[in-house]
């Protein structure tokens, strides 16, 4: 299972930042880490969705800041980890996500693609 850390450095090749490589890595990954940034929502969440990469959101309050929450059921496709849980044991939190049954992952992918 491939997990991409969704920051622009993920697309860094030989010292040259490549948007194309960044996008390719995200499209090839099953999960993309989306930690909160300097704002409640960050572009990495939307990059993940567009790439078809299931977001692993590390935030307590992001649902209050996403667009169209009455139309898009984000909870139906992303994996959300509370900051406190992530800080306490990030490995255990990733293991929990990675233990998700294949059928549930497929359901989440289909749900995300429907938007």
Buried (B, 14 or more C-beta within 10 A) or exposed (E): EEBBBBBEEBBEEEEEEBEEBBBBBBEEBBBBBBBBBEEBBBEBBBBBBEBBBBBBBBBBEBBEEBEEEEEBEBEEBBBBBBEEBBEEEEEEBBEEBBEBEEEEBEBBBEBBEEE
